[in-house]
Amino acid sequence: MFTGLVTDLGTVRAIVPAGTATDLRLEIATAWNTAAIEFGASVACSGCCLTVVERGEGWMAFNASGETLSKTTLGRWRPGTRVNLERSLKVGDELGGHFVSGHVDGVGVAALAEPDGGSVRWRFRPPPALMQFIAAKGSVAVDGVSLTVNDVDADGFGVNIIPHTAAVTSFGALRPGDPVNLEVDMLARYVARILGQTAAAGARGA
């Protein structure tokens, strides 16, 4: 479990095959004290929860399955790609963002960026199936960053990125057309599931 508050902007330093033709080993450089990170620890890497399989001074390694690579942006990473990093939430930690599971729901596209006062208004186009879970003033994780949805239209949503967020996350290098990992608010997901089951039960009973 995570909060969507990025604590380091890492960099992919190596990508090599791992075990099978579809799996990859991802090595990410970080400013964290990696000696304090246990093997098997969970780390959100641009919104995708991965397990630490090896570490050294200033770097961590993760294995990503073919399934993960096909359902996230990780398959597009290259050495030099910037990665938003967050360690898992501990009981008693401050919850400054929102509950983020690290399970990517889909890959969206950064559609447009426009200046908006002292920030930048970004618009994203998610897969159509995710639009029902996105609501104005609700929460969404974009590449692992917890954001408040400012507006929603037929095929996308807008968020504002302040200069601090752009400086400490991959938003500083994001360009229109880039793919992004999206995770919808888990509360919205469960509410939609319950309402769907209730509607289906009502239809059967009619």
C-alpha positions as CSV (number, residue, x, y, z in Angstrom):
1,M,0.0,0.0,0.0
2,F,1.2,3.5,-0.9
3,T,0.1,7.1,-0.7
4,G,1.1,8.5,-4.1
5,L,3.6,10.9,-2.5
6,V,6.9,10.4,-4.5
7,T,10.0,10.5,-2.3
8,D,12.7,10.1,-5.0
9,L,13.1,10.5,-8.7
10,G,15.1,7.5,-9.8
11,T,16.7,6.7,-13.1
12,V,16.7,3.4,-15.0
13,R,20.4,2.3,-15.3
14,A,20.1,-1.1,-16.9
15,I,17.5,-3.4,-18.4
16,V,18.3,-7.1,-19.1
17,P,16.4,-10.3,-19.7
18,A,15.3,-12.1,-16.5
19,G,14.6,-15.8,-16.6
20,T,12.3,-16.0,-19.6
21,A,12.0,-14.4,-23.0
22,T,9.2,-12.1,-21.7
23,D,10.5,-11.1,-18.3
24,L,13.0,-8.2,-17.6
25,R,15.3,-7.2,-14.8
26,L,15.1,-3.5,-14.2
27,E,17.9,-1.7,-12.3
28,I,17.1,1.7,-11.0
29,A,19.5,4.2,-9.5
30,T,18.2,6.1,-6.4
31,A,19.3,8.6,-3.9
32,W,17.8,6.5,-1.1
33,N,20.0,4.7,1.5
34,T,19.5,1.3,-0.1
35,A,21.3,-0.5,2.8
36,A,18.1,0.2,4.8
37,I,15.9,-1.5,2.2
38,E,15.2,-5.2,2.7
39,F,15.2,-7.8,0.0
40,G,11.6,-8.5,-0.9
41,A,10.5,-5.0,0.0
42,S,7.8,-3.4,-2.1
43,V,8.5,-0.2,-4.0
44,A,6.1,1.7,-6.3
45,C,8.0,2.5,-9.5
46,S,6.0,5.1,-11.4
47,G,2.9,3.6,-9.9
48,C,3.7,-0.1,-10.4
49,C,4.4,-2.1,-7.2
50,L,7.6,-4.1,-7.7
51,T,9.7,-6.3,-5.4
52,V,13.3,-5.6,-4.6
53,V,15.3,-8.7,-5.7
54,E,18.8,-7.1,-5.3
55,R,20.4,-3.9,-4.2
56,G,23.7,-2.2,-4.0
57,E,24.9,1.3,-3.0
58,G,22.6,3.7,-4.8
59,W,20.6,1.2,-6.8
60,M,17.9,-1.4,-6.6
61,A,16.9,-4.2,-9.0
62,F,13.4,-5.6,-9.8
63,N,12.0,-8.3,-12.0
64,A,9.0,-7.4,-14.1
65,S,6.9,-10.2,-15.7
66,G,5.7,-10.2,-19.3
67,E,2.2,-9.5,-18.0
68,T,3.4,-6.4,-16.0
69,L,5.3,-5.2,-19.0
70,S,2.3,-5.5,-21.3
71,K,-0.2,-3.8,-19.0
72,T,2.0,-0.8,-17.9
73,T,4.5,1.6,-19.3
74,L,7.5,-0.4,-18.0
75,G,7.9,-2.2,-21.3
76,R,8.7,1.1,-22.8
77,W,11.4,2.0,-20.3
78,R,15.0,2.5,-21.5
79,P,18.2,3.4,-19.6
80,G,17.9,7.0,-18.6
81,T,14.1,6.8,-18.1
82,R,13.1,8.8,-14.9
83,V,11.1,6.8,-12.4
84,N,8.9,8.0,-9.6
85,L,9.8,6.0,-6.5
86,E,7.8,5.5,-3.2
87,R,8.4,3.0,-0.5
88,S,5.4,1.2,1.0
89,L,3.3,2.8,3.7
90,K,4.0,1.8,7.3
91,V,1.4,1.8,10.0
92,G,1.5,5.2,11.7
93,D,2.9,7.1,8.6
94,E,1.2,10.3,7.6
95,L,-1.3,9.7,4.8
96,G,-0.7,12.8,2.8
97,G,-2.1,11.6,-0.6
98,H,-4.6,8.8,-1.0
99,F,-4.6,5.0,-0.7
100,V,-2.7,3.7,-3.7
101,S,-2.3,-0.1,-4.2
102,G,0.4,0.0,-6.9
103,H,-1.7,-2.1,-9.2
104,V,-1.9,-0.2,-12.5
105,D,-5.5,-0.2,-13.9
106,G,-4.4,0.9,-17.4
107,V,-2.1,3.0,-19.6
108,G,-3.4,6.5,-20.5
109,V,-1.9,9.2,-22.7
110,A,-0.8,12.7,-21.7
111,A,-2.9,14.7,-24.2
112,L,-2.2,18.4,-23.5
113,A,-0.3,20.7,-21.2
114,E,-1.2,24.4,-20.8
115,P,-0.1,27.1,-18.3
116,D,-2.7,27.8,-15.7
117,G,-1.6,30.6,-13.3
118,G,1.4,29.3,-11.4
119,S,0.9,25.7,-12.4
120,V,0.4,23.6,-15.5
121,R,-3.0,22.1,-16.4
122,W,-2.4,18.6,-17.8
123,R,-5.1,16.6,-19.6
124,F,-5.0,12.8,-19.8
125,R,-6.9,10.4,-21.9
126,P,-7.4,7.1,-20.0
127,P,-8.7,3.8,-21.5
128,P,-12.5,4.3,-22.0
129,A,-13.3,1.6,-19.4
130,L,-11.7,3.6,-16.7
131,M,-13.7,6.8,-17.2
132,Q,-16.5,5.6,-15.0
133,F,-14.1,5.6,-12.0
134,I,-12.8,9.2,-12.4
135,A,-14.8,12.0,-10.9
136,A,-14.1,15.7,-10.4
137,K,-12.4,16.4,-7.1
138,G,-11.7,12.7,-6.7
139,S,-8.3,11.2,-6.6
140,V,-6.2,9.4,-9.3
141,A,-2.6,8.2,-9.4
142,V,-0.7,9.2,-12.6
143,D,2.7,7.4,-12.8
144,G,2.4,6.9,-9.1
145,V,1.7,10.5,-8.2
146,S,-1.4,11.2,-6.1
147,L,-3.4,13.9,-7.8
148,T,-6.8,15.6,-7.4
149,V,-9.0,15.5,-10.5
150,N,-10.0,19.1,-11.4
151,D,-12.4,18.3,-14.3
152,V,-13.7,15.5,-16.3
153,D,-15.1,15.4,-19.9
154,A,-16.3,12.7,-22.2
155,D,-12.9,11.1,-22.8
156,G,-10.4,12.6,-20.3
157,F,-9.7,14.5,-17.2
158,G,-7.5,17.4,-16.1
159,V,-5.1,18.0,-13.2
160,N,-2.9,20.8,-12.1
161,I,0.8,20.3,-11.6
162,I,2.5,22.8,-9.4
163,P,6.2,23.6,-9.9
164,H,7.3,21.6,-6.9
165,T,5.6,18.4,-8.2
166,A,7.2,19.0,-11.6
167,A,10.6,19.3,-10.0
168,V,10.6,16.2,-7.9
169,T,8.7,13.8,-10.2
170,S,8.8,12.7,-13.8
171,F,6.2,15.3,-14.7
172,G,9.1,17.7,-15.3
173,A,10.1,15.6,-18.3
174,L,6.5,14.6,-19.4
175,R,5.5,15.6,-23.0
176,P,2.1,15.4,-24.8
177,G,1.7,12.0,-26.3
178,D,3.7,10.2,-23.6
179,P,2.0,7.1,-22.1
180,V,1.4,7.1,-18.3
181,N,0.4,4.5,-15.7
182,L,-3.0,5.1,-14.2
183,E,-4.6,3.8,-11.0
184,V,-8.1,4.9,-10.2
185,D,-9.3,5.5,-6.6
186,M,-9.9,2.1,-5.2
187,L,-13.0,3.4,-3.3
188,A,-14.5,4.3,-6.7
189,R,-13.7,0.9,-8.0
190,Y,-15.4,-0.9,-5.2
191,V,-18.5,1.4,-5.2
192,A,-18.9,0.8,-9.0
193,R,-18.6,-3.0,-8.4
194,I,-21.2,-3.0,-5.6
195,L,-23.6,-0.8,-7.7
196,G,-23.2,-3.1,-10.7
197,Q,-23.9,-6.2,-8.6
198,T,-27.0,-4.4,-7.0
199,A,-28.3,-3.4,-10.4
200,A,-27.8,-6.9,-11.8
201,A,-29.6,-8.5,-8.8
202,G,-32.5,-6.0,-9.3
203,A,-32.8,-6.9,-12.9
204,R,-32.9,-10.7,-12.1
205,G,-35.6,-10.0,-9.5
206,A,-37.8,-7.9,-11.7
